[in-house]
């Protein structure tokens, strides 16, 4: 699932990959369902390619989402990222990923993870297991 969900620099929220060509891809916003292009010169990252720094290694975002899901029980995270203090954000993130690197993981990164998790949950995209990742890779290969 996370291979077809994209983050585009400068655009809010997440996007679902619809189709693509050499110079652009067509994406659908998970916020409002509107479709539009994302061009080759834009920084586009699949969520499957994103990882969080820890004290020992990088942890795949999929694993962080799975830990959040285990903690929250498929309920949205109740933290209001616009009003939460830095201590609240870091305390919550430490409860999910105790070894996260406090120097390299910024408050804005934690806010994005929380917002993205809630957005995925709202859209029914909740399979964060490795099996879900394997199924995504097969779908991408079939569509190529």
MOCOR-V794865 format. One record per residue. N is the residue number from 1. PSI is psi as a letter, one per 20 degrees, with the letter a starting at -180 (NA if undefined). OMEGA is omega in degrees with one decimal (NA if undefined). BURIAL is # if it has 24 or more other ideal C-beta (glycine too) atoms within 12 Angstrom, else .. Layout:
n=N psi=PSI omega=OMEGA burial=BURIAL
n=N psi=PSI omega=OMEGA burial=BURIAL
This chain:
n=1 psi=g omega=-174.2 burial=#
n=2 psi=i omega=176.9 burial=#
n=3 psi=h omega=-179.8 burial=#
n=4 psi=j omega=175.8 burial=#
n=5 psi=p omega=-170.6 burial=#
n=6 psi=q omega=170.1 burial=#
n=7 psi=p omega=-179.5 burial=#
n=8 psi=p omega=-178.4 burial=#
n=9 psi=p omega=178.0 burial=.
n=10 psi=i omega=178.9 burial=.
n=11 psi=p omega=-178.2 burial=.
n=12 psi=q omega=173.5 burial=.
n=13 psi=a omega=-179.5 burial=#
n=14 psi=r omega=-176.6 burial=#
n=15 psi=q omega=176.7 burial=#
n=16 psi=p omega=178.2 burial=#
n=17 psi=p omega=178.6 burial=#
n=18 psi=g omega=176.8 burial=.
n=19 psi=r omega=-177.8 burial=.
n=20 psi=r omega=174.1 burial=.
n=21 psi=a omega=-177.0 burial=.
n=22 psi=h omega=-171.0 burial=.
n=23 psi=i omega=179.9 burial=.
n=24 psi=r omega=172.9 burial=.
n=25 psi=q omega=175.2 burial=#
n=26 psi=p omega=-178.0 burial=.
n=27 psi=q omega=176.8 burial=#
n=28 psi=p omega=-179.1 burial=#
n=29 psi=p omega=175.4 burial=#
n=30 psi=i omega=178.9 burial=#
n=31 psi=g omega=-174.2 burial=.
n=32 psi=i omega=177.1 burial=.
n=33 psi=j omega=179.4 burial=.
n=34 psi=q omega=178.4 burial=.
n=35 psi=q omega=178.1 burial=.
n=36 psi=r omega=-178.8 burial=.
n=37 psi=q omega=166.7 burial=.
n=38 psi=p omega=-172.1 burial=#
n=39 psi=r omega=-176.5 burial=.
n=40 psi=h omega=-178.5 burial=.
n=41 psi=i omega=178.2 burial=.
n=42 psi=q omega=178.0 burial=.
n=43 psi=o omega=-178.3 burial=.
n=44 psi=p omega=179.7 burial=#
n=45 psi=p omega=171.8 burial=#
n=46 psi=q omega=179.8 burial=#
n=47 psi=h omega=178.6 burial=#
n=48 psi=i omega=-179.8 burial=#
n=49 psi=i omega=-175.7 burial=.
n=50 psi=p omega=178.7 burial=#
n=51 psi=r omega=179.0 burial=#
n=52 psi=p omega=177.8 burial=#
n=53 psi=p omega=170.5 burial=#
n=54 psi=r omega=-179.4 burial=#
n=55 psi=h omega=-176.7 burial=.
n=56 psi=g omega=-172.1 burial=.
n=57 psi=a omega=173.1 burial=.
n=58 psi=q omega=178.9 burial=.
n=59 psi=p omega=-179.6 burial=#
n=60 psi=q omega=179.6 burial=#
n=61 psi=h omega=177.3 burial=#
n=62 psi=g omega=-179.5 burial=#
n=63 psi=h omega=177.0 burial=#
n=64 psi=g omega=177.5 burial=#
n=65 psi=h omega=178.6 burial=#
n=66 psi=h omega=177.9 burial=#
n=67 psi=h omega=176.9 burial=#
n=68 psi=g omega=-179.9 burial=#
n=69 psi=h omega=177.9 burial=#
n=70 psi=h omega=-179.4 burial=.
n=71 psi=g omega=-173.0 burial=.
n=72 psi=i omega=179.3 burial=.
n=73 psi=l omega=179.9 burial=.
n=74 psi=k omega=173.1 burial=.
n=75 psi=q omega=177.6 burial=.
n=76 psi=q omega=175.7 burial=.
n=77 psi=p omega=-171.7 burial=#
n=78 psi=i omega=-178.3 burial=.
n=79 psi=p omega=173.7 burial=#
n=80 psi=o omega=-173.1 burial=.
n=81 psi=h omega=179.6 burial=#
n=82 psi=h omega=-176.3 burial=.
n=83 psi=i omega=-175.4 burial=.
n=84 psi=q omega=177.1 burial=.
n=85 psi=r omega=177.9 burial=.
n=86 psi=h omega=179.9 burial=.
n=87 psi=g omega=178.7 burial=.
n=88 psi=g omega=-179.7 burial=.
n=89 psi=g omega=-177.3 burial=#
n=90 psi=h omega=178.1 burial=#
n=91 psi=g omega=178.6 burial=.
n=92 psi=g omega=-177.1 burial=#
n=93 psi=h omega=177.5 burial=#
n=94 psi=h omega=178.1 burial=.
n=95 psi=h omega=179.9 burial=.
n=96 psi=g omega=-177.4 burial=#
n=97 psi=n omega=-171.9 burial=#
n=98 psi=h omega=-175.6 burial=.
n=99 psi=j omega=-178.4 burial=.
n=100 psi=q omega=-176.6 burial=#
n=101 psi=o omega=-175.4 burial=.
n=102 psi=i omega=179.2 burial=.
n=103 psi=h omega=-175.0 burial=.
n=104 psi=i omega=176.6 burial=.
n=105 psi=o omega=-176.0 burial=#
n=106 psi=r omega=177.6 burial=.
n=107 psi=h omega=179.6 burial=#
n=108 psi=h omega=177.0 burial=.
n=109 psi=g omega=179.6 burial=#
n=110 psi=g omega=178.1 burial=#
n=111 psi=g omega=179.1 burial=#
n=112 psi=g omega=-179.4 burial=#
n=113 psi=g omega=179.7 burial=#
n=114 psi=g omega=-179.8 burial=#
n=115 psi=g omega=180.0 burial=#
n=116 psi=g omega=179.4 burial=#
n=117 psi=g omega=-179.7 burial=#
n=118 psi=h omega=179.3 burial=#
n=119 psi=g omega=177.2 burial=#
n=120 psi=g omega=179.2 burial=#
n=121 psi=g omega=180.0 burial=#
n=122 psi=h omega=-178.7 burial=.
n=123 psi=j omega=176.3 burial=.
n=124 psi=j omega=180.0 burial=.
n=125 psi=n omega=-170.5 burial=#
n=126 psi=j omega=179.8 burial=#
n=127 psi=n omega=-177.4 burial=#
n=128 psi=j omega=-178.8 burial=#
n=129 psi=r omega=176.9 burial=.
n=130 psi=h omega=178.2 burial=.
n=131 psi=h omega=176.4 burial=.
n=132 psi=h omega=178.1 burial=#
n=133 psi=g omega=178.3 burial=#
n=134 psi=g omega=178.1 burial=.
n=135 psi=h omega=177.8 burial=.
n=136 psi=g omega=-178.7 burial=#
n=137 psi=h omega=178.0 burial=.
n=138 psi=g omega=179.7 burial=.
n=139 psi=g omega=179.9 burial=.
n=140 psi=g omega=178.8 burial=.
n=141 psi=h omega=179.4 burial=.
n=142 psi=h omega=-178.7 burial=.
n=143 psi=i omega=-177.3 burial=.
n=144 psi=NA omega=NA burial=.
